[in-house]
Amino acid sequence: MPRPTAAQLAYGSATVVVSTVAMLLLFRTTTALGVAVVAVAALALGLLVAVTVPAPGRAKAARTADRSRAAAFEDRSLPESARVPAARGAARHGVGQHSARR
């Protein structure tokens, strides 16, 4: 399993602290069981936030892949067989156009 990034640790920790304080103030619990439930819920929420923060390597790889696909679609220096074919019927039949423009 990869090590968590600094952003994941920061967002997860901040979520745990803020959600714990907010739930304790919201529920106004004073019993040990209530505090324990709030603490477990806050830890689970912090873990969820830390896991869903995108890692910088994956986001950069996705942007690079999108750019290369767009470049291959628009590059006219490639031979016809290597280009990505455009939708031929879309321009003729008005696909993708708003109905008020017809």
N, CA, C and O atoms as CSV, one atom per row, in Angstrom:
chain,resi,resn,atom,element,x,y,z
A,1,MET,N,N,0.847,-1.177,0.000
A,1,MET,CA,C,0.000,0.000,0.000
A,1,MET,C,C,0.891,1.238,0.000
A,1,MET,O,O,1.844,1.305,0.777
A,2,PRO,N,N,0.601,2.225,-0.860
A,2,PRO,CA,C,1.443,3.423,-0.918
A,2,PRO,C,C,1.294,4.275,0.346
A,2,PRO,O,O,0.270,4.248,1.028
A,3,ARG,N,N,2.343,5.018,0.622
A,3,ARG,CA,C,2.323,5.887,1.793
A,3,ARG,C,C,1.412,7.082,1.542
A,3,ARG,O,O,1.342,7.572,0.415
A,4,PRO,N,N,0.715,7.559,2.569
A,4,PRO,CA,C,-0.170,8.720,2.378
A,4,PRO,C,C,0.649,9.990,2.162
A,4,PRO,O,O,1.733,10.150,2.723
A,5,THR,N,N,0.117,10.878,1.347
A,5,THR,CA,C,0.790,12.146,1.083
A,5,THR,C,C,0.509,13.122,2.219
A,5,THR,O,O,-0.328,12.865,3.085
A,6,ALA,N,N,1.218,14.236,2.201
A,6,ALA,CA,C,1.021,15.260,3.231
A,6,ALA,C,C,-0.386,15.844,3.153
A,6,ALA,O,O,-0.992,16.153,4.178
A,7,ALA,N,N,-0.902,15.994,1.938
A,7,ALA,CA,C,-2.258,16.532,1.777
A,7,ALA,C,C,-3.291,15.583,2.360
A,7,ALA,O,O,-4.243,16.021,3.006
A,8,GLN,N,N,-3.111,14.284,2.136
A,8,GLN,CA,C,-4.050,13.315,2.688
A,8,GLN,C,C,-4.032,13.332,4.213
A,8,GLN,O,O,-5.083,13.279,4.852
A,9,LEU,N,N,-2.836,13.406,4.793
A,9,LEU,CA,C,-2.733,13.465,6.254
A,9,LEU,C,C,-3.352,14.746,6.805
A,9,LEU,O,O,-4.048,14.715,7.820
A,10,ALA,N,N,-3.104,15.859,6.146
A,10,ALA,CA,C,-3.638,17.142,6.620
A,10,ALA,C,C,-5.157,17.188,6.532
A,10,ALA,O,O,-5.829,17.567,7.491
A,11,TYR,N,N,-5.698,16.800,5.375
A,11,TYR,CA,C,-7.158,16.824,5.221
A,11,TYR,C,C,-7.840,15.842,6.172
A,11,TYR,O,O,-8.871,16.165,6.761
A,12,GLY,N,N,-7.275,14.661,6.324
A,12,GLY,CA,C,-7.868,13.675,7.224
A,12,GLY,C,C,-7.837,14.133,8.668
A,12,GLY,O,O,-8.829,14.002,9.386
A,13,SER,N,N,-6.701,14.671,9.101
A,13,SER,CA,C,-6.578,15.137,10.493
A,13,SER,C,C,-7.503,16.320,10.769
A,13,SER,O,O,-8.154,16.376,11.812
A,14,ALA,N,N,-7.556,17.255,9.838
A,14,ALA,CA,C,-8.440,18.410,10.018
A,14,ALA,C,C,-9.905,17.977,10.058
A,14,ALA,O,O,-10.702,18.526,10.819
A,15,THR,N,N,-10.244,17.010,9.249
A,15,THR,CA,C,-11.624,16.510,9.248
A,15,THR,C,C,-11.969,15.860,10.572
A,15,THR,O,O,-13.066,16.063,11.092
A,16,VAL,N,N,-11.054,15.084,11.125
A,16,VAL,CA,C,-11.305,14.432,12.412
A,16,VAL,C,C,-11.526,15.472,13.504
A,16,VAL,O,O,-12.473,15.362,14.282
A,17,VAL,N,N,-10.663,16.475,13.567
A,17,VAL,CA,C,-10.765,17.483,14.636
A,17,VAL,C,C,-12.044,18.305,14.492
A,17,VAL,O,O,-12.789,18.482,15.456
A,18,VAL,N,N,-12.289,18.803,13.284
A,18,VAL,CA,C,-13.452,19.673,13.085
A,18,VAL,C,C,-14.756,18.896,13.264
A,18,VAL,O,O,-15.691,19.394,13.890
A,19,SER,N,N,-14.822,17.695,12.723
A,19,SER,CA,C,-16.065,16.932,12.856
A,19,SER,C,C,-16.306,16.477,14.294
A,19,SER,O,O,-17.455,16.386,14.726
A,20,THR,N,N,-15.243,16.192,15.036
A,20,THR,CA,C,-15.421,15.824,16.446
A,20,THR,C,C,-15.999,16.988,17.235
A,20,THR,O,O,-16.966,16.818,17.978
A,21,VAL,N,N,-15.420,18.155,17.079
A,21,VAL,CA,C,-15.915,19.335,17.806
A,21,VAL,C,C,-17.350,19.645,17.391
A,21,VAL,O,O,-18.198,19.930,18.237
A,22,ALA,N,N,-17.619,19.588,16.085
A,22,ALA,CA,C,-18.968,19.906,15.605
A,22,ALA,C,C,-19.999,18.917,16.134
A,22,ALA,O,O,-21.076,19.327,16.565
A,23,MET,N,N,-19.689,17.622,16.110
A,23,MET,CA,C,-20.657,16.634,16.594
A,23,MET,C,C,-20.849,16.715,18.104
A,23,MET,O,O,-21.962,16.527,18.596
A,24,LEU,N,N,-19.779,16.993,18.841
A,24,LEU,CA,C,-19.930,17.133,20.291
A,24,LEU,C,C,-20.800,18.336,20.638
A,24,LEU,O,O,-21.614,18.271,21.560
A,25,LEU,N,N,-20.629,19.433,19.902
A,25,LEU,CA,C,-21.469,20.605,20.146
A,25,LEU,C,C,-22.900,20.380,19.663
A,25,LEU,O,O,-23.849,20.855,20.286
A,26,LEU,N,N,-23.053,19.667,18.569
A,26,LEU,CA,C,-24.381,19.439,18.007
A,26,LEU,C,C,-25.208,18.483,18.867
A,26,LEU,O,O,-26.382,18.739,19.135
A,27,PHE,N,N,-24.597,17.392,19.293
A,27,PHE,CA,C,-25.336,16.376,20.052
A,27,PHE,C,C,-25.330,16.644,21.552
A,27,PHE,O,O,-26.137,16.062,22.275
A,28,ARG,N,N,-24.454,17.495,22.032
A,28,ARG,CA,C,-24.347,17.863,23.451
A,28,ARG,C,C,-24.299,16.634,24.352
A,28,ARG,O,O,-24.976,16.562,25.377
A,29,THR,N,N,-23.495,15.690,23.946
A,29,THR,CA,C,-23.377,14.461,24.726
A,29,THR,C,C,-22.348,14.631,25.843
A,29,THR,O,O,-21.340,15.317,25.677
A,30,THR,N,N,-22.620,13.995,26.976
A,30,THR,CA,C,-21.689,14.060,28.111
A,30,THR,C,C,-21.323,12.671,28.608
A,30,THR,O,O,-20.423,12.531,29.437
A,31,THR,N,N,-21.998,11.653,28.123
A,31,THR,CA,C,-21.701,10.298,28.576
A,31,THR,C,C,-20.481,9.756,27.843
A,31,THR,O,O,-20.144,10.206,26.748
A,32,ALA,N,N,-19.840,8.801,28.456
A,32,ALA,CA,C,-18.648,8.203,27.844
A,32,ALA,C,C,-19.002,7.458,26.555
A,32,ALA,O,O,-18.235,7.477,25.593
A,33,LEU,N,N,-20.151,6.810,26.540
A,33,LEU,CA,C,-20.575,6.092,25.346
A,33,LEU,C,C,-20.855,7.062,24.186
A,33,LEU,O,O,-20.493,6.785,23.042
A,34,GLY,N,N,-21.489,8.178,24.482
A,34,GLY,CA,C,-21.770,9.183,23.448
A,34,GLY,C,C,-20.501,9.775,22.863
A,34,GLY,O,O,-20.393,9.953,21.650
A,35,VAL,N,N,-19.532,10.082,23.734
A,35,VAL,CA,C,-18.257,10.623,23.274
A,35,VAL,C,C,-17.511,9.591,22.429
A,35,VAL,O,O,-16.882,9.941,21.430
A,36,ALA,N,N,-17.579,8.334,22.825
A,36,ALA,CA,C,-16.910,7.272,22.065
A,36,ALA,C,C,-17.537,7.110,20.679
A,36,ALA,O,O,-16.824,6.925,19.694
A,37,VAL,N,N,-18.851,7.179,20.603
A,37,VAL,CA,C,-19.529,7.066,19.296
A,37,VAL,C,C,-19.150,8.233,18.404
A,37,VAL,O,O,-18.895,8.044,17.214
A,38,VAL,N,N,-19.110,9.434,18.959
A,38,VAL,CA,C,-18.724,10.616,18.181
A,38,VAL,C,C,-17.278,10.485,17.712
A,38,VAL,O,O,-16.969,10.821,16.569
A,39,ALA,N,N,-16.400,10.009,18.569
A,39,ALA,CA,C,-14.990,9.854,18.203
A,39,ALA,C,C,-14.815,8.825,17.086
A,39,ALA,O,O,-14.043,9.053,16.154
A,40,VAL,N,N,-15.513,7.711,17.168
A,40,VAL,CA,C,-15.415,6.683,16.118
A,40,VAL,C,C,-15.975,7.215,14.803
A,40,VAL,O,O,-15.399,6.971,13.742
A,41,ALA,N,N,-17.079,7.931,14.861
A,41,ALA,CA,C,-17.662,8.498,13.646
A,41,ALA,C,C,-16.716,9.524,13.018
A,41,ALA,O,O,-16.573,9.567,11.796
A,42,ALA,N,N,-16.077,10.341,13.839
A,42,ALA,CA,C,-15.146,11.341,13.323
A,42,ALA,C,C,-13.913,10.688,12.706
A,42,ALA,O,O,-13.422,11.144,11.674
A,43,LEU,N,N,-13.414,9.631,13.325
A,43,LEU,CA,C,-12.273,8.912,12.757
A,43,LEU,C,C,-12.633,8.273,11.418
A,43,LEU,O,O,-11.838,8.303,10.479
A,44,ALA,N,N,-13.823,7.698,11.334
A,44,ALA,CA,C,-14.260,7.098,10.070
A,44,ALA,C,C,-14.402,8.159,8.981
A,44,ALA,O,O,-14.006,7.933,7.838
A,45,LEU,N,N,-14.960,9.303,9.329
A,45,LEU,CA,C,-15.098,10.386,8.364
A,45,LEU,C,C,-13.731,10.914,7.932
A,45,LEU,O,O,-13.526,11.196,6.752
A,46,GLY,N,N,-12.802,11.051,8.865
A,46,GLY,CA,C,-11.448,11.501,8.525
A,46,GLY,C,C,-10.731,10.521,7.623
A,46,GLY,O,O,-10.015,10.927,6.707
A,47,LEU,N,N,-10.916,9.234,7.871
A,47,LEU,CA,C,-10.314,8.216,7.011
A,47,LEU,C,C,-10.904,8.269,5.608
A,47,LEU,O,O,-10.179,8.139,4.621
A,48,LEU,N,N,-12.200,8.456,5.517
A,48,LEU,CA,C,-12.861,8.560,4.213
A,48,LEU,C,C,-12.336,9.761,3.431
A,48,LEU,O,O,-12.062,9.651,2.236
A,49,VAL,N,N,-12.198,10.889,4.085
A,49,VAL,CA,C,-11.684,12.090,3.420
A,49,VAL,C,C,-10.241,11.885,2.990
A,49,VAL,O,O,-9.872,12.271,1.881
A,50,ALA,N,N,-9.418,11.290,3.839
A,50,ALA,CA,C,-8.004,11.080,3.506
A,50,ALA,C,C,-7.847,10.133,2.320
A,50,ALA,O,O,-6.951,10.319,1.497
A,51,VAL,N,N,-8.693,9.136,2.226
A,51,VAL,CA,C,-8.588,8.173,1.132
A,51,VAL,C,C,-9.063,8.777,-0.182
A,51,VAL,O,O,-8.536,8.432,-1.240
A,52,THR,N,N,-10.042,9.666,-0.140
A,52,THR,CA,C,-10.600,10.221,-1.374
A,52,THR,C,C,-9.829,11.411,-1.916
A,52,THR,O,O,-10.100,11.838,-3.038
A,53,VAL,N,N,-8.880,11.964,-1.173
A,53,VAL,CA,C,-8.045,13.042,-1.707
A,53,VAL,C,C,-7.179,12.443,-2.812
A,53,VAL,O,O,-6.456,11.476,-2.568
A,54,PRO,N,N,-7.239,13.002,-4.027
A,54,PRO,CA,C,-6.478,12.397,-5.120
A,54,PRO,C,C,-4.977,12.558,-4.917
A,54,PRO,O,O,-4.500,13.598,-4.464
A,55,ALA,N,N,-4.257,11.518,-5.258
A,55,ALA,CA,C,-2.796,11.575,-5.190
A,55,ALA,C,C,-2.288,12.380,-6.376
A,55,ALA,O,O,-2.878,12.302,-7.454
A,56,PRO,N,N,-1.213,13.152,-6.219
A,56,PRO,CA,C,-0.743,14.006,-7.306
A,56,PRO,C,C,-0.315,13.229,-8.549
A,56,PRO,O,O,-0.491,13.729,-9.660
A,57,GLY,N,N,0.231,12.044,-8.405
A,57,GLY,CA,C,0.687,11.278,-9.557
A,57,GLY,C,C,-0.459,10.805,-10.431
A,57,GLY,O,O,-0.355,10.825,-11.658
A,58,ARG,N,N,-1.561,10.377,-9.807
A,58,ARG,CA,C,-2.707,9.891,-10.580
A,58,ARG,C,C,-3.403,11.029,-11.308
A,58,ARG,O,O,-3.833,10.856,-12.448
A,59,ALA,N,N,-3.522,12.182,-10.678
A,59,ALA,CA,C,-4.185,13.313,-11.320
A,59,ALA,C,C,-3.368,13.806,-12.511
A,59,ALA,O,O,-3.926,14.137,-13.557
A,60,LYS,N,N,-2.053,13.853,-12.352
A,60,LYS,CA,C,-1.191,14.304,-13.440
A,60,LYS,C,C,-1.229,13.314,-14.600
A,60,LYS,O,O,-1.248,13.726,-15.760
A,61,ALA,N,N,-1.240,12.030,-14.308
A,61,ALA,CA,C,-1.303,11.020,-15.361
A,61,ALA,C,C,-2.612,11.107,-16.130
A,61,ALA,O,O,-2.629,10.919,-17.347
A,62,ALA,N,N,-3.702,11.387,-15.439
A,62,ALA,CA,C,-4.999,11.506,-16.116
A,62,ALA,C,C,-5.032,12.722,-17.026
A,62,ALA,O,O,-5.566,12.652,-18.133
A,63,ARG,N,N,-4.462,13.848,-16.570
A,63,ARG,CA,C,-4.427,15.048,-17.424
A,63,ARG,C,C,-3.571,14.823,-18.647
A,63,ARG,O,O,-3.929,15.261,-19.741
A,64,THR,N,N,-2.437,14.144,-18.484
A,64,THR,CA,C,-1.553,13.867,-19.612
A,64,THR,C,C,-2.234,12.965,-20.626
A,64,THR,O,O,-2.099,13.177,-21.831
A,65,ALA,N,N,-2.956,11.972,-20.160
A,65,ALA,CA,C,-3.665,11.065,-21.075
A,65,ALA,C,C,-4.749,11.811,-21.837
A,65,ALA,O,O,-4.944,11.556,-23.025
A,66,ASP,N,N,-5.459,12.728,-21.184
A,66,ASP,CA,C,-6.492,13.505,-21.862
A,66,ASP,C,C,-5.888,14.395,-22.935
A,66,ASP,O,O,-6.449,14.528,-24.023
A,67,ARG,N,N,-4.745,15.004,-22.635
A,67,ARG,CA,C,-4.092,15.870,-23.623
A,67,ARG,C,C,-3.607,15.079,-24.831
A,67,ARG,O,O,-3.734,15.538,-25.966
A,68,SER,N,N,-3.056,13.898,-24.594
A,68,SER,CA,C,-2.546,13.113,-25.715
A,68,SER,C,C,-3.684,12.626,-26.601
A,68,SER,O,O,-3.525,12.553,-27.820
A,69,ARG,N,N,-4.833,12.291,-26.010
A,69,ARG,CA,C,-5.985,11.899,-26.818
A,69,ARG,C,C,-6.488,13.067,-27.645
A,69,ARG,O,O,-6.837,12.893,-28.813
A,70,ALA,N,N,-6.530,14.253,-27.056
A,70,ALA,CA,C,-6.991,15.433,-27.789
A,70,ALA,C,C,-6.014,15.793,-28.900
A,70,ALA,O,O,-6.427,16.200,-29.985
A,71,ALA,N,N,-4.724,15.644,-28.633
A,71,ALA,CA,C,-3.731,15.952,-29.654
A,71,ALA,C,C,-3.815,14.965,-30.810
A,71,ALA,O,O,-3.655,15.360,-31.965
A,72,ALA,N,N,-4.059,13.708,-30.528
A,72,ALA,CA,C,-4.184,12.716,-31.592
A,72,ALA,C,C,-5.424,12.973,-32.429
A,72,ALA,O,O,-5.427,12.688,-33.627
A,73,PHE,N,N,-6.470,13.502,-31.827
A,73,PHE,CA,C,-7.700,13.787,-32.555
A,73,PHE,C,C,-7.510,14.973,-33.490
A,73,PHE,O,O,-8.047,14.976,-34.598
A,74,GLU,N,N,-6.746,15.992,-33.057
A,74,GLU,CA,C,-6.606,17.216,-33.831
A,74,GLU,C,C,-5.361,17.256,-34.703
A,74,GLU,O,O,-5.229,18.176,-35.510
A,75,ASP,N,N,-4.460,16.325,-34.583
A,75,ASP,CA,C,-3.202,16.364,-35.328
A,75,ASP,C,C,-3.447,15.986,-36.785
A,75,ASP,O,O,-3.807,14.846,-37.078
A,76,ARG,N,N,-3.253,16.936,-37.701
A,76,ARG,CA,C,-3.471,16.698,-39.130
A,76,ARG,C,C,-2.205,16.200,-39.824
A,76,ARG,O,O,-2.250,15.858,-41.005
A,77,SER,N,N,-1.078,16.151,-39.116
A,77,SER,CA,C,0.153,15.673,-39.728
A,77,SER,C,C,0.204,14.145,-39.782
A,77,SER,O,O,1.019,13.574,-40.506
A,78,LEU,N,N,-0.660,13.492,-39.024
A,78,LEU,CA,C,-0.702,12.038,-39.045
A,78,LEU,C,C,-1.373,11.555,-40.328
A,78,LEU,O,O,-2.217,12.259,-40.883
A,79,PRO,N,N,-1.015,10.382,-40.799
A,79,PRO,CA,C,-1.722,9.847,-41.960
A,79,PRO,C,C,-3.191,9.590,-41.628
A,79,PRO,O,O,-3.547,9.416,-40.462
A,80,GLU,N,N,-4.019,9.567,-42.630
A,80,GLU,CA,C,-5.460,9.414,-42.450
A,80,GLU,C,C,-5.816,8.168,-41.637
A,80,GLU,O,O,-6.751,8.198,-40.837
A,81,SER,N,N,-5.088,7.091,-41.835
A,81,SER,CA,C,-5.407,5.850,-41.128
A,81,SER,C,C,-5.085,5.925,-39.637
A,81,SER,O,O,-5.647,5.148,-38.865
A,82,ALA,N,N,-4.207,6.827,-39.201
A,82,ALA,CA,C,-3.819,6.927,-37.800
A,82,ALA,C,C,-4.676,7.921,-37.030
A,82,ALA,O,O,-4.618,7.958,-35.801
A,83,ARG,N,N,-5.470,8.725,-37.727
A,83,ARG,CA,C,-6.294,9.724,-37.053
A,83,ARG,C,C,-7.530,9.088,-36.437
A,83,ARG,O,O,-8.000,8.036,-36.870
A,84,VAL,N,N,-8.038,9.757,-35.418
A,84,VAL,CA,C,-9.271,9.318,-34.788
A,84,VAL,C,C,-10.413,9.782,-35.674
A,84,VAL,O,O,-10.507,10.971,-35.977
A,85,PRO,N,N,-11.288,8.870,-36.100
A,85,PRO,CA,C,-12.362,9.291,-37.008
A,85,PRO,C,C,-13.395,10.147,-36.285
A,85,PRO,O,O,-13.747,9.883,-35.135
A,86,ALA,N,N,-13.870,11.166,-36.971
A,86,ALA,CA,C,-14.909,12.035,-36.426
A,86,ALA,C,C,-16.268,11.413,-36.709
A,86,ALA,O,O,-16.401,10.560,-37.586
A,87,ALA,N,N,-17.259,11.839,-35.972
A,87,ALA,CA,C,-18.612,11.350,-36.198
A,87,ALA,C,C,-19.137,11.976,-37.483
A,87,ALA,O,O,-19.328,13.190,-37.545
A,88,ARG,N,N,-19.366,11.182,-38.482
A,88,ARG,CA,C,-19.750,11.709,-39.794
A,88,ARG,C,C,-21.210,12.136,-39.837
A,88,ARG,O,O,-21.537,13.127,-40.489
A,89,GLY,N,N,-22.069,11.435,-39.179
A,89,GLY,CA,C,-23.487,11.757,-39.244
A,89,GLY,C,C,-23.884,12.894,-38.333
A,89,GLY,O,O,-24.988,13.423,-38.460
A,90,ALA,N,N,-23.024,13.282,-37.428
A,90,ALA,CA,C,-23.386,14.300,-36.446
A,90,ALA,C,C,-23.615,15.654,-37.100
A,90,ALA,O,O,-24.562,16.351,-36.735
A,91,ALA,N,N,-22.779,16.049,-38.053
A,91,ALA,CA,C,-22.911,17.363,-38.670
A,91,ALA,C,C,-24.128,17.417,-39.598
A,91,ALA,O,O,-24.808,18.441,-39.668
A,92,ARG,N,N,-24.401,16.339,-40.296
A,92,ARG,CA,C,-25.510,16.327,-41.244
A,92,ARG,C,C,-26.871,16.319,-40.563
A,92,ARG,O,O,-27.800,16.982,-41.026
A,93,HIS,N,N,-26.993,15.593,-39.495
A,93,HIS,CA,C,-28.299,15.384,-38.892
A,93,HIS,C,C,-28.574,16.289,-37.709
A,93,HIS,O,O,-29.617,16.155,-37.070
A,94,GLY,N,N,-27.678,17.198,-37.399
A,94,GLY,CA,C,-27.916,18.141,-36.315
A,94,GLY,C,C,-27.795,17.534,-34.934
A,94,GLY,O,O,-28.391,18.041,-33.984
A,95,VAL,N,N,-27.037,16.459,-34.803
A,95,VAL,CA,C,-26.862,15.837,-33.503
A,95,VAL,C,C,-26.025,16.768,-32.634
A,95,VAL,O,O,-25.001,17.281,-33.085
A,96,GLY,N,N,-26.445,16.988,-31.413
A,96,GLY,CA,C,-25.704,17.834,-30.488
A,96,GLY,C,C,-26.100,19.289,-30.574
A,96,GLY,O,O,-25.577,20.106,-29.816
A,97,GLN,N,N,-27.005,19.644,-31.470
A,97,GLN,CA,C,-27.445,21.019,-31.579
A,97,GLN,C,C,-28.733,21.202,-30.807
A,97,GLN,O,O,-29.509,20.263,-30.627
A,98,HIS,N,N,-28.947,22.412,-30.358
A,98,HIS,CA,C,-30.154,22.720,-29.616
A,98,HIS,C,C,-31.340,22.763,-30.576
A,98,HIS,O,O,-31.193,23.185,-31.723
A,99,SER,N,N,-32.500,22.335,-30.120
A,99,SER,CA,C,-33.659,22.236,-31.001
A,99,SER,C,C,-34.162,23.608,-31.447
A,99,SER,O,O,-34.830,23.698,-32.477
A,100,ALA,N,N,-33.866,24.675,-30.712
A,100,ALA,CA,C,-34.342,25.999,-31.095
A,100,ALA,C,C,-33.559,26.551,-32.292
A,100,ALA,O,O,-34.014,27.508,-32.918
A,101,ARG,N,N,-32.426,25.991,-32.621
A,101,ARG,CA,C,-31.601,26.492,-33.719
A,101,ARG,C,C,-32.041,25.967,-35.078
A,101,ARG,O,O,-31.565,26.466,-36.098
A,102,ARG,N,N,-32.907,25.007,-35.132
A,102,ARG,CA,C,-33.306,24.408,-36.415
A,102,ARG,C,C,-34.258,25.279,-37.166
A,102,ARG,O,O,-34.689,24.921,-38.261
